[in-house]
Amino acid sequence: MTLTDEQRVDIVKYRIENAESTLKEVLSHKENGFYNTAVNRMYYACYYAASALLISAKIIVKSHEGVRQQLGMHFVQSGVIPPELGRFYSRLFSKRSTGDYDDFVNHTLQTVEELYPQAVLFVDVIKAYIDKWLKDS
């Protein structure tokens, strides 16, 4: 898929907006005791941000695993994303998968409260990079 620069900018902005709004959903899921879906929404917020970052660099991937791998290869290894946030994204990917697909896995309030600040930081780091990229484009 080939995107024009304008299309790329529009998609990147849209995905960052989705990341921010999806993070807000986490709070209502947490408040209502829906911890698996809170983890799911955290993962998707980070996924939207990560995919926006990849698109900004003209890297198009077609799978969640591809986003994870390409993020590590292009942004963690280069130092744009701190290694601990790269590890966090992989951990969140795993927790979302187990919460969504494995039987008898129930995330807890403690898990949500531990992961949420890291998810916010992950999105914020990417958003700061995207904001700079948008100003430079």
Beta strands, then each sheet from edge to edge (+ up, - down):
end
